[in-house]
Amino acid sequence: MLGMRIFKKTYSLALALSIVCCVSPLAFLTASVNGDNSPQVTQEDLQSLAREIAVMVNEARVENGLKPLYVVPHLSDYSHVRVRESVHKFSHNRPTPEELSTGVIDNESGDNFDQYLMDENYPYLKAAENLAAAEDPCTAYDAFEQWRNSDEGHWEAILDPDMTHMGVAVTYEHKDRNSDIYRNDPYEWYWEILLIQVQKDPDHALLVDNPDQPGKKMRVYTTDIELDGQYLPTLYEIVPESTGDLSGDGVVDSFDYITILKYIEYQDALSKMRAGKEYDEELINHPISFNALQIEAADCFRDGVINVNDAKVLQKFILGEVKTLPYEFS
């Protein structure tokens, strides 16, 4: 390891907004991609590495009794912007146009990383950013382990029980090994995790007795805002080949039937929680989500709704009682 510098900044802003910021440029060990020490890194490679990080975040949270975080495409898009900015300015403050044009960097200048979220009126209460920079070669596991072993707040941000969603991005910036740029700054791999706590959904609230004011009611919000496209990450993107193929293995079988049942059970528990009814807390603590392609594959009636009827017709298809999916009424 050539060295490490770590710093942490904490802010408290209006509207109960608090921000924890963690930065860690690190040196890691793995294997290069090709013989000339200039890895041919594709966009698919970077997306795969980002998925690895997201999965490891949730594995760590579940191991510590916390709910997994949803990945949000829009947040990951912003994470990509931030990780590319970190190549030029390794700071939680964003580079200014003048800094980008002159190359003269002041780490204390520029907007804080979450200013974009505030400008977009993003429905969040708290945000944290973990950055890492590493020499080539590098792996997602090594980057994650450095955050895990950090004593400057990186791990606390990942295990913050309030967090609900995240964006993740990785980038690679090749540098000529014989250049002054490389000698002054040998880092080529950059990693970013953006974690947020979303606001509660105002459409799902209950009036309950106020324990501090007898005879009066108080409003209790039962669920978080759902962000567009949110999903629970997996190491491999599941791409169904046909209706009913929820696992993406090209076969519609009992595994797909069990998967859709679990999804429906979770959605039912979520609806009960939002309505203030009795629900299975174990189901809520282990959420199940489908990506857009899985949702399409699970809709066996093509009616825009996934419910027990889809599970029943899927079961009949597996048993040979229904010949084709999606099911069409004759």
VOTORTOR-869672 format. One record per residue (C-alpha): residue number from 1; x, y, z. Coordinates in steps of 0.05 Angstrom, whole numbers, plus 5000, padded with zeros to 4 digits. Layout:
BEGIN
NODE	nr	xx	yy	zz
NODE	NUM	X	Y	Z
...
This chain:
BEGIN
NODE	nr	xx	yy	zz
NODE	1	5000	5000	5000
NODE	2	5029	5068	4980
NODE	3	4991	5107	5031
NODE	4	4923	5129	5054
NODE	5	4890	5194	5072
NODE	6	4821	5195	5102
NODE	7	4776	5251	5124
NODE	8	4705	5258	5146
NODE	9	4659	5318	5146
NODE	10	4592	5323	5181
NODE	11	4540	5376	5167
NODE	12	4473	5393	5198
NODE	13	4427	5433	5153
NODE	14	4356	5458	5156
NODE	15	4297	5410	5155
NODE	16	4333	5359	5198
NODE	17	4381	5345	5142
NODE	18	4447	5315	5164
NODE	19	4504	5295	5118
NODE	20	4561	5248	5133
NODE	21	4618	5250	5083
NODE	22	4674	5199	5079
NODE	23	4733	5199	5032
NODE	24	4788	5146	5027
NODE	25	4840	5143	4971
NODE	26	4869	5074	4975
NODE	27	4918	5027	4941
NODE	28	4895	4957	4925
NODE	29	4921	4892	4896
NODE	30	4889	4851	4840
NODE	31	4906	4830	4769
NODE	32	4912	4874	4707
NODE	33	4868	4861	4646
NODE	34	4920	4858	4591
NODE	35	4994	4852	4580
NODE	36	5011	4925	4566
NODE	37	4988	4946	4636
NODE	38	4932	4987	4603
NODE	39	4868	4950	4620
NODE	40	4814	4951	4568
NODE	41	4757	4968	4615
NODE	42	4687	4968	4584
NODE	43	4624	5001	4609
NODE	44	4598	4931	4624
NODE	45	4659	4918	4669
NODE	46	4645	4982	4708
NODE	47	4571	4966	4716
NODE	48	4589	4896	4740
NODE	49	4637	4925	4792
NODE	50	4583	4974	4815
NODE	51	4534	4916	4824
NODE	52	4586	4879	4866
NODE	53	4593	4939	4912
NODE	54	4517	4947	4919
NODE	55	4508	4873	4935
NODE	56	4564	4875	4987
NODE	57	4532	4936	5020
NODE	58	4467	4899	5028
NODE	59	4500	4834	5051
NODE	60	4535	4874	5105
NODE	61	4471	4908	5126
NODE	62	4431	4844	5130
NODE	63	4487	4811	5170
NODE	64	4480	4868	5220
NODE	65	4405	4862	5225
NODE	66	4390	4921	5179
NODE	67	4345	4927	5119
NODE	68	4378	4925	5050
NODE	69	4381	4988	5009
NODE	70	4347	4998	4942
NODE	71	4389	5020	4883
NODE	72	4358	5077	4845
NODE	73	4379	5088	4772
NODE	74	4375	5163	4778
NODE	75	4420	5163	4839
NODE	76	4469	5117	4804
NODE	77	4470	5166	4745
NODE	78	4489	5221	4794
NODE	79	4540	5175	4827
NODE	80	4571	5167	4758
NODE	81	4576	5243	4752
NODE	82	4608	5247	4821
NODE	83	4658	5191	4809
NODE	84	4680	5223	4744
NODE	85	4687	5290	4781
NODE	86	4729	5256	4834
NODE	87	4781	5239	4781
NODE	88	4796	5313	4775
NODE	89	4778	5335	4845
NODE	90	4780	5283	4900
NODE	91	4734	5319	4948
NODE	92	4662	5321	4972
NODE	93	4659	5391	4942
NODE	94	4644	5390	4868
NODE	95	4693	5421	4818
NODE	96	4678	5490	4793
NODE	97	4681	5508	4718
NODE	98	4743	5549	4732
NODE	99	4778	5491	4767
NODE	100	4762	5445	4708
NODE	101	4788	5495	4657
NODE	102	4851	5515	4694
NODE	103	4867	5450	4731
NODE	104	4879	5489	4794
NODE	105	4840	5453	4849
NODE	106	4816	5480	4915
NODE	107	4784	5423	4955
NODE	108	4747	5472	4999
NODE	109	4712	5508	4941
NODE	110	4651	5488	4902
NODE	111	4583	5461	4920
NODE	112	4577	5403	4969
NODE	113	4561	5336	4937
NODE	114	4488	5337	4959
NODE	115	4473	5407	4930
NODE	116	4448	5373	4867
NODE	117	4397	5334	4908
NODE	118	4372	5397	4941
NODE	119	4369	5434	4875
NODE	120	4327	5377	4846
NODE	121	4281	5378	4908
NODE	122	4299	5305	4920
NODE	123	4255	5276	4976
NODE	124	4311	5259	5024
NODE	125	4327	5273	5097
NODE	126	4399	5251	5101
NODE	127	4455	5235	5052
NODE	128	4524	5204	5057
NODE	129	4579	5196	5005
NODE	130	4637	5147	5007
NODE	131	4693	5158	4957
NODE	132	4754	5115	4944
NODE	133	4812	5120	4896
NODE	134	4859	5063	4882
NODE	135	4919	5044	4841
NODE	136	4912	4994	4785
NODE	137	4900	4936	4791
NODE	138	4838	4937	4836
NODE	139	4775	4898	4856
NODE	140	4708	4915	4886
NODE	141	4722	4869	4945
NODE	142	4786	4906	4963
NODE	143	4753	4974	4959
NODE	144	4696	4950	5002
NODE	145	4743	4920	5054
NODE	146	4780	4985	5060
NODE	147	4715	5020	5076
NODE	148	4698	4965	5125
NODE	149	4764	4973	5161
NODE	150	4763	5049	5161
NODE	151	4756	5084	5229
NODE	152	4734	5150	5197
NODE	153	4660	5138	5187
NODE	154	4658	5099	5121
NODE	155	4631	5036	5154
NODE	156	4583	5075	5197
NODE	157	4554	5107	5135
NODE	158	4543	5039	5103
NODE	159	4510	5011	5166
NODE	160	4469	5073	5181
NODE	161	4401	5044	5199
NODE	162	4365	5106	5173
NODE	163	4390	5097	5101
NODE	164	4340	5070	5051
NODE	165	4368	5079	4980
NODE	166	4434	5084	4945
NODE	167	4470	5099	4880
NODE	168	4536	5066	4862
NODE	169	4588	5081	4807
NODE	170	4658	5060	4788
NODE	171	4705	5091	4737
NODE	172	4774	5078	4710
NODE	173	4823	5132	4686
NODE	174	4885	5104	4652
NODE	175	4949	5144	4662
NODE	176	5015	5139	4625
NODE	177	5063	5105	4673
NODE	178	5120	5149	4648
NODE	179	5082	5214	4658
NODE	180	5089	5266	4713
NODE	181	5014	5260	4723
NODE	182	5021	5187	4742
NODE	183	5082	5199	4786
NODE	184	5044	5254	4824
NODE	185	4978	5216	4827
NODE	186	4981	5141	4812
NODE	187	4908	5128	4827
NODE	188	4867	5103	4767
NODE	189	4806	5069	4798
NODE	190	4753	5111	4831
NODE	191	4692	5088	4870
NODE	192	4631	5124	4897
NODE	193	4571	5104	4940
NODE	194	4515	5155	4951
NODE	195	4469	5134	5007
NODE	196	4405	5171	5026
NODE	197	4347	5167	5074
NODE	198	4283	5185	5037
NODE	199	4224	5221	5067
NODE	200	4162	5184	5089
NODE	201	4105	5177	5040
NODE	202	4051	5229	5058
NODE	203	3998	5186	5024
NODE	204	4007	5131	5075
NODE	205	3994	5159	5144
NODE	206	3951	5140	5203
NODE	207	3920	5181	5259
NODE	208	3936	5149	5326
NODE	209	3931	5170	5399
NODE	210	3985	5218	5420
NODE	211	4018	5188	5482
NODE	212	4045	5257	5503
NODE	213	3978	5293	5495
NODE	214	3920	5251	5520
NODE	215	3857	5259	5480
NODE	216	3894	5284	5419
NODE	217	3915	5249	5355
NODE	218	3982	5248	5319
NODE	219	3999	5230	5248
NODE	220	4045	5170	5238
NODE	221	4074	5155	5169
NODE	222	4078	5081	5155
NODE	223	4124	5075	5095
NODE	224	4179	5109	5056
NODE	225	4171	5145	4990
NODE	226	4182	5097	4932
NODE	227	4231	5123	4881
NODE	228	4223	5111	4807
NODE	229	4259	5047	4784
NODE	230	4283	5027	4853
NODE	231	4306	4954	4858
NODE	232	4346	4908	4903
NODE	233	4413	4894	4869
NODE	234	4438	4825	4848
NODE	235	4506	4805	4823
NODE	236	4478	4790	4754
NODE	237	4422	4826	4719
NODE	238	4363	4780	4711
NODE	239	4336	4780	4640
NODE	240	4275	4736	4631
NODE	241	4271	4701	4564
NODE	242	4195	4693	4566
NODE	243	4133	4705	4607
NODE	244	4139	4667	4673
NODE	245	4215	4661	4669
NODE	246	4229	4703	4731
NODE	247	4298	4674	4744
NODE	248	4323	4689	4673
NODE	249	4347	4617	4663
NODE	250	4304	4605	4602
NODE	251	4259	4554	4637
NODE	252	4192	4565	4671
NODE	253	4190	4519	4731
NODE	254	4172	4513	4804
NODE	255	4228	4561	4824
NODE	256	4192	4616	4785
NODE	257	4126	4597	4818
NODE	258	4158	4603	4888
NODE	259	4190	4669	4868
NODE	260	4124	4701	4846
NODE	261	4090	4676	4909
NODE	262	4143	4709	4953
NODE	263	4137	4773	4914
NODE	264	4062	4774	4922
NODE	265	4068	4759	4997
NODE	266	4116	4817	5006
NODE	267	4071	4865	4967
NODE	268	4011	4843	5009
NODE	269	4049	4855	5074
NODE	270	4072	4923	5048
NODE	271	4000	4942	5031
NODE	272	3977	4921	5101
NODE	273	4032	4961	5133
NODE	274	4014	5023	5094
NODE	275	3941	5015	5114
NODE	276	3958	5007	5187
NODE	277	3934	4935	5189
NODE	278	3969	4876	5221
NODE	279	4025	4851	5177
NODE	280	4083	4801	5177
NODE	281	4143	4841	5200
NODE	282	4191	4786	5177
NODE	283	4167	4796	5106
NODE	284	4178	4871	5110
NODE	285	4248	4862	5137
NODE	286	4266	4819	5077
NODE	287	4239	4858	5017
NODE	288	4233	4826	4949
NODE	289	4236	4868	4886
NODE	290	4232	4854	4811
NODE	291	4268	4893	4758
NODE	292	4226	4921	4700
NODE	293	4236	4859	4657
NODE	294	4217	4813	4715
NODE	295	4154	4853	4727
NODE	296	4135	4845	4654
NODE	297	4150	4770	4657
NODE	298	4109	4761	4721
NODE	299	4047	4794	4691
NODE	300	4019	4730	4662
NODE	301	3953	4763	4642
NODE	302	3984	4826	4614
NODE	303	3935	4867	4654
NODE	304	3987	4910	4689
NODE	305	3976	4877	4757
NODE	306	4015	4822	4791
NODE	307	3972	4783	4840
NODE	308	3952	4713	4861
NODE	309	3917	4702	4794
NODE	310	3984	4708	4758
NODE	311	4013	4657	4807
NODE	312	3955	4609	4794
NODE	313	3961	4612	4718
NODE	314	4037	4604	4724
NODE	315	4026	4541	4765
NODE	316	3977	4514	4714
NODE	317	4028	4527	4658
NODE	318	4081	4488	4697
NODE	319	4032	4431	4706
NODE	320	4014	4431	4632
NODE	321	3942	4454	4643
NODE	322	3955	4519	4607
NODE	323	3994	4515	4542
NODE	324	4018	4586	4530
NODE	325	4038	4648	4568
NODE	326	4017	4703	4572
NODE	327	3948	4674	4584
NODE	328	3894	4697	4537
NODE	329	3819	4688	4551
NODE	330	3784	4652	4494
